[in-house]
């Protein structure tokens, strides 16, 4: 008698797999637990293709990718999205499918790809993943779940000002969140906000990373001198505005400690030129060092050489005020102390990080400079801060600890055969 195959879990994202670390962690965890896993993702940002390919070469799961820029149907999907944007503004009671197209041109096409898999559970990521997961699950007659990595009603200033995107976000969340049998949120304040506004009860699943991605031992940076300045390190997929970088340039220029700002990620030439111009205007002693995109699994090791990590989110949108970005937890895994901007989420997190973090009001450039100077000028404080970060990264803020929350929820809905 043949054995019944393990349950199939399908994860859906409108992004590249290399730029959606929560998808990667969930896929790897589910595969290791014994589930079959298939990701349905997109290709829409050429610099990420190389990083995707490196991941896929060793992936224990399968993937189907839809190109947003070329291939069959790409132009038609873009045109249909433009039409959907016009229709949704004229129809407050628009359908979920129409709202899904407004949110992401490839939403319905990826839904069809996912539905053909007949998965036992569909898990959506990013707001576009919500309709994809629920509609695919309905077509397959199975279950859906969703990960609230962001507060989608206030995710970006652009979306909040765009009537079509705002209408789509409201339709998708108000109608589909109650259909999700599995719900997670990336910060306590995001979970609280959704409970208040949508009457759902997500489980908090922090943006932490596996211990296997950590350095084998704590890094020991060289002594700080004019020739070997302290490294202030920041990373993201894209280096751009609204991330506190301009404020850090101004603060760094006021510091007495020799420092070098290192920014990792894809940067558009105009933004880079503007940031370099600002650095010259405020008298930053050393040029900003721009570093290329790195593999998703190497981010902690790539950060470990620095003296201080920068978690400088601006509270310029409700989401930035409520979210806990992956930077904070990558720095802990790297054994790196960090500077936290005083968003609501960071104010809630900071007390638990103790010596591993310094909380500042980012627009107060002088205060920020003094806070960083005080840390970096005292070798004993630097050593204590690095030790605290290393300990927290290993004892609490890692995926090896956090994944139990995720697996328990999935096993409750889709148990593995014994």
NORJOBEL-V557033 format. One record per pair of residues at least 24 apart in sequence whose C-alpha atoms are under 10 Angstrom apart, sorted by the first residue. I is the first residue (numbers start at 1). J is the second residue. Records with the same first field share a line. If there is no record, write none. Layout:
I->J, J
//
This chain:
3->417
4->417
5->35, 36, 416, 417
6->34, 35, 36, 37, 120, 414, 415, 416, 417
7->34, 35, 36, 37, 119, 120, 121, 414, 415, 416, 417
8->34, 35, 36, 37, 38, 117, 118, 119, 120, 121, 122, 414
9->35, 36, 37, 38, 39, 117, 118, 119, 120, 121, 122, 123, 143, 144, 410, 414
10->36, 37, 38, 39, 40, 62, 63, 114, 115, 117, 118, 119, 120, 121, 122, 123, 124, 133, 136, 137, 144
11->37, 38, 39, 40, 41, 63, 114, 119, 121, 122, 123, 124, 125, 129, 132, 133, 144, 145, 146
12->38, 39, 40, 41, 42, 63, 64, 107, 110, 111, 114, 122, 123, 124, 125, 126, 128, 129, 130, 131, 132, 133, 136, 146
13->39, 40, 41, 42, 65, 107, 110, 123, 124, 125, 126, 127, 128, 129, 130, 132, 133
14->40, 41, 42, 43, 44, 65, 66, 68, 103, 104, 105, 106, 107, 110, 124, 125, 126, 127, 128, 129, 132
15->40, 41, 42, 43, 44, 45, 48, 65, 66, 68, 125, 126, 128, 129
16->40, 41, 42, 43, 44, 45, 46, 48, 49, 51, 52, 65, 66
17->41, 42, 43, 48, 49, 51, 52, 53, 55, 56, 63, 65, 296
18->48, 49, 50, 51, 52, 53, 54, 55, 56, 237, 294, 295, 296, 297
19->45, 48, 51, 52, 236, 237, 295, 296
20->125, 126, 237, 296
21->207, 208, 209, 296, 297, 326
22->125, 147, 149, 186, 205, 206, 207, 208, 209, 326
23->123, 124, 125, 126, 147
24->55, 59, 61, 296, 297
25->207, 208, 209, 210, 297, 399, 403
26->123, 399, 403, 406, 407
27->59, 60, 61, 62
28->59, 60, 61
29->210, 399, 400, 403, 404, 406, 407
30->60, 61, 403, 406, 407, 410, 411
31->59, 60, 61
32->60, 61
33->407, 411, 416
34->416, 417
35->61, 414, 415, 416
36->60, 61, 62, 119, 120
37->61, 62, 63, 119, 121
38->62, 63, 64, 114, 117, 119, 122
39->63, 64, 65, 114, 122, 123
40->64, 65, 66, 110, 111, 113, 114, 117, 124, 129, 132
41->65, 66, 67, 106, 110, 114, 125, 129
42->66, 67, 68, 69, 106, 107, 110
43->67, 68, 69, 70
44->68, 69, 70
45->69
47->237, 265, 266, 292, 293
48->237, 266, 293, 294, 295
50->295
51->293, 294, 295, 296
52->295, 296
54->295, 296
55->295, 296, 297
64->110, 113, 114
65->110, 113
66->106, 107, 109, 110, 113
67->106
68->104, 105, 106
73->106, 109
74->105, 106, 109
75->105
76->105, 106
77->101, 104, 105, 106, 107, 108, 109
78->102, 104, 105, 106
79->105
80->105, 106
81->105, 106, 107
84->164, 168
85->162, 163, 164, 165, 167, 168
86->163, 164
87->164
88->163, 164, 165, 167, 168
89->163, 164, 165, 166, 167, 168
90->164
91->167
92->164, 167, 168, 171
93->167, 171
94->167, 168, 171
95->168, 171, 172, 175
96->131, 135, 168, 171, 172, 173, 175, 176
97->131, 132, 135, 168, 171, 172
98->168, 171, 172
99->128, 131, 164, 165, 166, 167, 168, 169, 170, 171, 172
100->127, 128, 129, 130, 131, 132, 165, 168, 169, 171, 172
101->128, 131, 168
102->128, 164, 165, 166, 167, 168, 169
103->127, 128, 129, 131, 159, 164, 165, 166, 167, 168, 169, 172
104->128, 129, 165
106->132
107->131, 132, 133, 135
108->132, 135, 136
110->136
111->135, 136, 137, 139
112->136, 139
114->139, 140
115->139, 140, 141, 142
116->140
118->142
119->143, 144
120->144, 413, 414
121->145, 181, 182, 410, 413, 414
122->146, 180, 182
123->147, 180, 181, 182, 183, 410
124->148, 180, 182, 183
125->149, 150
126->150, 152
127->151, 152, 153, 155, 168, 169, 172, 173
128->168, 169, 172
130->172, 173, 176, 177, 179, 180
131->172, 173, 175, 176, 177
133->176, 180
134->176, 177, 179, 180
135->176
137->179, 180
138->179
143->179, 180, 181, 182, 413, 414
144->176, 177, 179, 180, 181, 182, 183, 413
145->176, 177, 178, 179, 180, 181, 182, 183, 184, 409, 410, 413
146->176, 177, 179, 180, 181, 182, 183, 184, 185, 202
147->180, 182, 183, 184, 185, 186, 202, 203, 204, 205
148->183, 184, 185, 186, 187, 190, 191, 194, 202, 203, 204, 205
149->184, 185, 186, 187, 190, 191, 204, 205, 206, 207, 319, 323, 324, 325
150->185, 186, 187, 190, 191, 318, 319, 320, 322, 323, 324, 325
151->185, 186, 187, 189, 190, 191, 193, 194, 317, 318, 319, 320, 321, 322, 323
152->190, 194, 318, 319
153->194, 317, 318, 319
154->316, 317, 318, 319, 320, 321, 322
155->316, 317, 318, 319, 320, 321, 322, 323
156->242, 316, 317, 318, 319, 320
157->242, 316, 317, 318, 319
158->317
160->317, 318
173->198
174->198, 199
181->409, 410, 412, 413
182->406, 409, 410, 412, 413
183->406, 409
184->405, 406, 409
185->323
186->322, 323, 324, 325, 326
187->322, 323, 324, 325, 345, 349
188->322, 323, 324, 345, 348, 349
189->319, 321, 322, 323, 324, 344, 345, 348
190->318, 319, 321, 322, 323, 324, 345
191->322, 323
192->322
193->322
203->405, 406, 409
204->402, 405, 406
205->399, 402, 403, 404, 405, 406
206->323, 324, 325, 326, 329, 397, 398, 399, 402, 403, 405
207->323, 324, 325, 326, 327, 328, 329, 330, 397, 398, 399, 402
208->324, 325, 326, 327, 328, 329, 330, 332, 333, 393, 396, 397, 398, 399, 400, 401, 402, 403
209->297, 299, 300, 326, 329, 330, 332, 333, 393, 397, 398, 399, 400, 401, 402, 403
210->297, 300, 330, 333, 393, 394, 397, 398, 399, 400, 401, 402, 403
211->300, 333, 334, 393, 394, 397, 398, 399, 400, 401
212->297, 298, 333, 398, 399, 400
213->296, 297, 298, 299, 300, 301, 330, 333, 334, 398
214->297, 298, 299, 300, 301, 302, 303, 304, 330, 331, 332, 333, 334, 335, 390, 393, 394, 398
215->298, 300, 301, 302, 303, 304, 333, 334, 335, 390
216->301, 334
217->304, 334, 335, 390
218->304, 305, 333, 334, 335, 336, 386, 387, 389, 390
219->301, 303, 304, 305, 306, 307, 334, 335, 336, 386, 390
220->304, 305, 306, 307, 335, 383, 386
221->304, 305, 306, 307
222->305, 306, 307
223->307, 376, 379
224->257, 258, 259, 307, 376, 377, 379
225->257, 258, 259
226->257, 258, 259, 285
227->258, 259
228->258, 259, 260
229->257, 258, 259, 260, 261, 286, 307
230->257, 258, 259, 260, 261, 305, 306, 307, 308, 376
231->258, 259, 260, 261, 262, 289, 303, 305, 306, 307, 308, 309
232->259, 260, 261, 262, 263, 303, 305, 306, 307, 308, 309, 310, 338, 339, 372
233->260, 261, 262, 263, 264, 289, 302, 303, 304, 305, 306, 307, 308, 309, 310, 311, 331, 336, 338
234->261, 262, 263, 264, 265, 290, 291, 303, 306, 308, 309, 310, 311, 312, 327, 331, 338
235->262, 263, 264, 265, 266, 290, 291, 292, 293, 294, 299, 302, 303, 309, 310, 311, 326, 327, 330
236->263, 264, 265, 266, 267, 293, 294, 299, 325, 326, 327
237->264, 265, 266, 267, 292, 293, 294, 296
238->263, 264, 265, 266, 267, 268, 292, 293
239->263, 264, 265, 266, 267, 268, 271, 272, 290, 291, 293
240->265, 266, 267, 268, 270, 271, 272, 275
241->271, 275, 314
242->312, 313, 314, 315, 316, 317, 320
243->311, 312, 313, 314, 315, 316, 320
244->310, 311, 312, 313, 314, 315, 316, 341, 362, 363
245->275, 310, 311, 312, 313, 314, 362
246->274, 275, 278, 279, 362, 363
247->312, 314, 362, 363, 364, 365, 368
248->279, 310, 312, 362, 363, 365, 368, 369
249->275, 276, 278, 279, 280, 282, 283, 284, 288, 365
250->278, 279, 281, 282, 283, 284, 363, 364, 365, 366, 368, 369
251->282, 284, 362, 363, 364, 365, 366, 367, 368, 369, 370, 372
252->279, 282, 283, 284, 285, 286, 365, 366, 368, 369, 370, 372, 373
253->279, 280, 281, 282, 283, 284, 285, 286, 365, 366, 369
254->282, 283, 284, 285, 365, 366, 367, 368, 369, 370, 373
255->284, 285, 365, 366, 367, 368, 369, 370, 371, 372, 373, 374
256->369, 370, 372, 373, 374, 376, 377
257->369, 370, 372, 373, 374, 375, 376, 377
258->284, 285, 286, 373, 376
259->284, 285, 286, 287, 288, 307, 373, 376
260->284, 285, 286, 287, 288, 289, 306
261->286, 287, 288, 289, 290, 306, 308, 310
262->287, 288, 289, 290, 291, 303, 306, 309, 310
263->288, 289, 290, 291, 292, 293, 310
264->289, 290, 291, 292, 293, 294, 299, 302, 303
265->290, 291, 292, 293, 294
266->290, 291, 292, 293, 294
267->291, 292, 293
298->330
299->327, 330, 331, 333, 334
300->327, 329, 330, 331, 332, 333, 334, 335, 336
301->330, 331, 333, 334, 335
302->330, 331, 334
303->327, 330, 331, 332, 333, 334, 335, 336
304->330, 331, 332, 333, 334, 335, 336, 337
305->334, 335, 336
306->331, 334, 335, 336, 337
307->335, 336, 337, 338, 375, 376, 382, 386
308->335, 336, 337, 338, 339, 356, 357, 358, 372, 375, 376, 382, 385, 386
309->334, 335, 336, 337, 338, 339, 340, 357
310->336, 337, 338, 339, 340, 341, 357
311->338, 339, 340, 341, 342, 346, 357, 359
312->338, 339, 340, 341, 342, 343, 346, 359, 360, 361, 362
313->340, 341, 342, 343, 346, 362
314->341, 342, 343, 361, 362, 363
315->341, 342, 343, 344, 345
316->343
318->343, 344
319->345
320->344, 345
321->345, 346, 347
322->346, 348
324->349
328->357, 397
329->389, 392, 393, 397, 398, 399
330->393, 397, 398
331->356, 386, 389, 390, 393
332->356, 357, 386, 387, 388, 389, 390, 391, 392, 393, 394, 396, 397, 398
333->389, 390, 391, 392, 393, 394, 395, 396, 397, 398
334->386, 389, 390, 393, 394
335->385, 386, 387, 388, 389, 390, 391, 392, 393, 394
336->382, 385, 386, 387, 388, 389, 390, 393
337->375, 382, 383, 384, 385, 386, 387, 388, 389, 390
338->372, 385, 386, 389
339->368, 371, 372
341->368
352->392
353->385, 388, 389, 392, 397
354->385, 388, 389, 392
355->381, 382, 383, 384, 385, 386, 387, 388, 389
356->381, 382, 383, 384, 385, 386, 387, 388, 389, 390, 391, 392
357->385, 386, 388, 389
358->385
//
